[in-house]
Amino acid sequence: MIDIQEATQLVLSRKRDFGTEKLPLEQCSGRVLRQDIRADRDFPPFTRVTMDGIAIQWAAYEKGQRRFPVEGIQAAGSPQLTLMDAGSCLEVMTGATLPHSTDTVIRYEDLQIEEGQAQIIPDANVKAYQNAHGQGTDRQAGDLIVASGAVLSPAEIGVAATVGLPELEVARMPKAVIVSTGDELVPVASTPEPHQIRTSNSHTIQMALSRWGVPADRLHIDDELEATKTALGNCIQNYDIILLSGGVSKGKYDYVPAALEALGAKKHFHKVKQRPGKPFWFGEVEGQCTIFALPGNPVSSFMCTQRYVRPWLRVSLGLEPMGYAHAVLAKDFHFKPDLTYFLQVKTHYDTATGRLMAHPVEGRGSGDLANLADADAFLELPRGRNDFAAGEVFPLLFYR
């Protein structure tokens, strides 16, 4: 049995590269970019009017002129006009090209326009070159805007659209399957017998993966060694990642470790000094399939998915492993076993101090799935001590 630091290091050291794929922009949100996005022309591509009003030559204003005949209107999306008379003006709309022979825009709020004449009001604060967003002042043609490796949010999608990229090269997500085990499990839509329960772990894990952009299939295996070997053998051939739920402890019907060994999977570790999730098994068929065999108790499988699977996925996609938030333990807590303890907590910000507070929501052990709905995070309490005092700060793993 190893500690969580060693387990984390082993998991992250076995990162994978799943290649790339090209997707249309509308499917790229949340994906990891695998190309540079560069400006295809200057940003903005022309000197852009930023306020509705009139465009003038600053020199005329500087000489004391305050009344300007209106020559015409420069609308957004229309070809650039030219001011013909240096003592006149053109009305301009926000987003329009600044007309030739003008350099300053005065907003309508500072004007009175009557009978084709624009009069600047006496208390207007007019500055040279105001309300004109110069060509190329944001970026110039060829400049790098978004570097390969960025996670694509709506902001980056908008940049790609404006430089004319209808599709992007992104990191391919792994092909995943979630395998539940146990004769006691029945489908969600079934009515369980008194000795049965509905399957939930596979749905919980599937939804977690979905939030991280990974679609996953689901499969159930009964507690029988040959059936387990056959099903897992097929999964190894067809998936990049297998997440098993159950069958990894020391029970007589826990066949997963033996089946994986028979199939040639390499075990990197089995059992971690943590609660929940001590029976966690991690290994791989090298270069082919990564395997997370999670305990069957729902809190255990959920915590291990958050604490180990998500960071592994991030580093496999070329990202940094998750950075942990930290929170203040809101009340004293005691935990005797020499294990790292993932305490379920409900968090809130103390507005008086600006601190993130974590209130224990202890529940009734790793089988208490309903307790996850009352909490929103795990507070990671280190092994090697039994007492944790209110006011101490510990790493926090959000799952909401």
Solvent accessible surface area in square Angstrom, and as a share of the most:
residue,aa,sasa,rsa
1,M,114,0.51
2,I,32,0.16
3,D,41,0.21
4,I,4,0.02
5,Q,121,0.54
6,E,81,0.36
7,A,0,0.00
8,T,30,0.17
9,Q,128,0.57
10,L,50,0.25
11,V,2,0.01
12,L,41,0.21
13,S,69,0.45
14,R,71,0.26
15,K,124,0.53
16,R,39,0.14
17,D,121,0.63
18,F,14,0.06
19,G,34,0.33
20,T,68,0.39
21,E,54,0.24
22,K,114,0.48
23,L,25,0.12
24,P,45,0.28
25,L,25,0.12
26,E,145,0.65
27,Q,103,0.46
28,C,0,0.00
29,S,76,0.49
30,G,42,0.41
31,R,29,0.11
32,V,2,0.01
33,L,0,0.00
34,R,73,0.27
35,Q,48,0.21
36,D,63,0.33
37,I,0,0.00
38,R,121,0.44
39,A,4,0.03
40,D,85,0.44
41,R,136,0.50
42,D,36,0.19
43,F,36,0.15
44,P,12,0.08
45,P,39,0.24
46,F,67,0.28
47,T,41,0.24
48,R,75,0.27
49,V,0,0.00
50,T,45,0.26
51,M,66,0.29
52,D,61,0.32
53,G,0,0.00
54,I,0,0.00
55,A,0,0.00
56,I,0,0.00
57,Q,45,0.20
58,W,45,0.16
59,A,48,0.38
60,A,12,0.09
61,Y,27,0.10
62,E,120,0.54
63,K,176,0.75
64,G,44,0.43
65,Q,56,0.25
66,R,91,0.33
67,R,121,0.44
68,F,0,0.00
69,P,54,0.34
70,V,38,0.22
71,E,69,0.31
72,G,23,0.22
73,I,102,0.52
74,Q,1,0.00
75,A,39,0.30
76,A,55,0.43
77,G,86,0.83
78,S,46,0.30
79,P,116,0.73
80,Q,74,0.33
81,L,71,0.36
82,T,58,0.34
83,L,6,0.03
84,M,158,0.70
85,D,80,0.42
86,A,54,0.42
87,G,22,0.21
88,S,7,0.04
89,C,0,0.00
90,L,6,0.03
91,E,30,0.13
92,V,0,0.00
93,M,55,0.24
94,T,67,0.39
95,G,23,0.22
96,A,0,0.00
97,T,21,0.12
98,L,14,0.07
99,P,2,0.01
100,H,96,0.43
101,S,57,0.37
102,T,14,0.08
103,D,44,0.23
104,T,0,0.00
105,V,0,0.00
106,I,0,0.00
107,R,93,0.34
108,Y,75,0.29
109,E,110,0.49
110,D,15,0.08
111,L,18,0.09
112,Q,110,0.49
113,I,64,0.33
114,E,120,0.54
115,E,175,0.79
116,G,40,0.39
117,Q,53,0.24
118,A,0,0.00
119,Q,55,0.24
120,I,5,0.03
121,I,42,0.21
122,P,141,0.89
123,D,122,0.63
124,A,17,0.13
125,N,108,0.56
126,V,15,0.09
127,K,127,0.54
128,A,36,0.28
129,Y,139,0.53
130,Q,34,0.15
131,N,42,0.21
132,A,27,0.21
133,H,49,0.22
134,G,23,0.22
135,Q,98,0.43
136,G,10,0.10
137,T,92,0.54
138,D,71,0.37
139,R,100,0.37
140,Q,113,0.50
141,A,62,0.48
142,G,41,0.39
143,D,55,0.29
144,L,76,0.38
145,I,35,0.18
146,V,14,0.08
147,A,50,0.39
148,S,57,0.37
149,G,27,0.26
150,A,30,0.24
151,V,69,0.40
152,L,1,0.01
153,S,43,0.28
154,P,111,0.70
155,A,72,0.56
156,E,37,0.17
157,I,32,0.16
158,G,40,0.38
159,V,32,0.19
160,A,0,0.00
161,A,58,0.45
162,T,77,0.45
163,V,11,0.07
164,G,54,0.52
165,L,50,0.25
166,P,102,0.64
167,E,78,0.35
168,L,0,0.00
169,E,45,0.20
170,V,0,0.00
171,A,4,0.03
172,R,82,0.30
173,M,14,0.06
174,P,3,0.02
175,K,105,0.44
176,A,2,0.02
177,V,2,0.01
178,I,0,0.00
179,V,0,0.00
180,S,5,0.03
181,T,12,0.07
182,G,5,0.05
183,D,85,0.44
184,E,77,0.35
185,L,35,0.17
186,V,22,0.12
187,P,86,0.54
188,V,80,0.46
189,A,105,0.82
190,S,39,0.25
191,T,118,0.69
192,P,37,0.23
193,E,94,0.42
194,P,136,0.85
195,H,136,0.61
196,Q,46,0.20
197,I,102,0.52
198,R,115,0.42
199,T,18,0.10
200,S,38,0.24
201,N,17,0.09
202,S,3,0.02
203,H,58,0.26
204,T,39,0.23
205,I,0,0.00
206,Q,35,0.16
207,M,113,0.50
208,A,7,0.06
209,L,3,0.01
210,S,62,0.40
211,R,163,0.59
212,W,38,0.13
213,G,33,0.32
214,V,2,0.01
215,P,100,0.63
216,A,15,0.12
217,D,72,0.37
218,R,108,0.40
219,L,70,0.35
220,H,75,0.33
221,I,7,0.03
222,D,81,0.42
223,D,34,0.18
224,E,81,0.36
225,L,60,0.30
226,E,97,0.43
227,A,42,0.33
228,T,4,0.02
229,K,56,0.24
230,T,89,0.52
231,A,21,0.16
232,L,0,0.00
233,G,15,0.15
234,N,89,0.45
235,C,4,0.03
236,I,9,0.04
237,Q,130,0.58
238,N,83,0.43
239,Y,37,0.14
240,D,21,0.11
241,I,4,0.02
242,I,0,0.00
243,L,0,0.00
244,L,0,0.00
245,S,5,0.03
246,G,7,0.07
247,G,13,0.12
248,V,2,0.01
249,S,54,0.35
250,K,170,0.72
251,G,41,0.40
252,K,183,0.78
253,Y,141,0.54
254,D,42,0.22
255,Y,55,0.21
256,V,2,0.01
257,P,30,0.19
258,A,54,0.41
259,A,0,0.00
260,L,0,0.00
261,E,135,0.61
262,A,67,0.52
263,L,59,0.29
264,G,57,0.55
265,A,12,0.09
266,K,116,0.49
267,K,115,0.49
268,H,36,0.16
269,F,9,0.04
270,H,45,0.20
271,K,49,0.21
272,V,0,0.00
273,K,54,0.23
274,Q,0,0.00
275,R,109,0.40
276,P,11,0.07
277,G,3,0.03
278,K,80,0.34
279,P,27,0.17
280,F,0,0.00
281,W,6,0.02
282,F,0,0.00
283,G,0,0.00
284,E,4,0.02
285,V,27,0.16
286,E,120,0.54
287,G,68,0.65
288,Q,67,0.30
289,C,1,0.00
290,T,0,0.00
291,I,0,0.00
292,F,0,0.00
293,A,0,0.00
294,L,0,0.00
295,P,5,0.03
296,G,35,0.34
297,N,74,0.38
298,P,23,0.14
299,V,2,0.01
300,S,4,0.03
301,S,2,0.01
302,F,18,0.08
303,M,0,0.00
304,C,0,0.00
305,T,0,0.00
306,Q,9,0.04
307,R,17,0.06
308,Y,2,0.01
309,V,1,0.00
310,R,72,0.26
311,P,7,0.04
312,W,0,0.00
313,L,7,0.03
314,R,67,0.25
315,V,20,0.11
316,S,8,0.05
317,L,9,0.04
318,G,55,0.53
319,L,31,0.15
320,E,134,0.60
321,P,51,0.32
322,M,26,0.12
323,G,76,0.73
324,Y,71,0.27
325,A,41,0.32
326,H,102,0.45
327,A,1,0.01
328,V,8,0.04
329,L,0,0.00
330,A,27,0.21
331,K,109,0.46
332,D,102,0.53
333,F,20,0.08
334,H,110,0.49
335,F,18,0.08
336,K,153,0.65
337,P,46,0.29
338,D,81,0.42
339,L,17,0.09
340,T,3,0.02
341,Y,33,0.12
342,F,3,0.01
343,L,0,0.00
344,Q,13,0.06
345,V,0,0.00
346,K,94,0.40
347,T,20,0.12
348,H,87,0.39
349,Y,144,0.55
350,D,40,0.21
351,T,135,0.79
352,A,96,0.75
353,T,79,0.46
354,G,56,0.54
355,R,107,0.39
356,L,20,0.10
357,M,23,0.10
358,A,0,0.00
359,H,75,0.34
360,P,20,0.13
361,V,32,0.19
362,E,93,0.42
363,G,35,0.34
364,R,221,0.81
365,G,45,0.43
366,S,29,0.19
367,G,48,0.46
368,D,33,0.17
369,L,65,0.32
370,A,76,0.59
371,N,11,0.06
372,L,13,0.07
373,A,70,0.54
374,D,86,0.45
375,A,0,0.00
376,D,16,0.08
377,A,0,0.00
378,F,0,0.00
379,L,0,0.00
380,E,22,0.10
381,L,0,0.00
382,P,57,0.36
383,R,83,0.30
384,G,67,0.64
385,R,89,0.32
386,N,59,0.30
387,D,94,0.49
388,F,4,0.02
389,A,50,0.39
390,A,51,0.40
391,G,40,0.39
392,E,52,0.23
393,V,86,0.49
394,F,10,0.04
395,P,41,0.26
396,L,3,0.01
397,L,7,0.04
398,F,79,0.33
399,Y,19,0.07
400,R,141,0.51
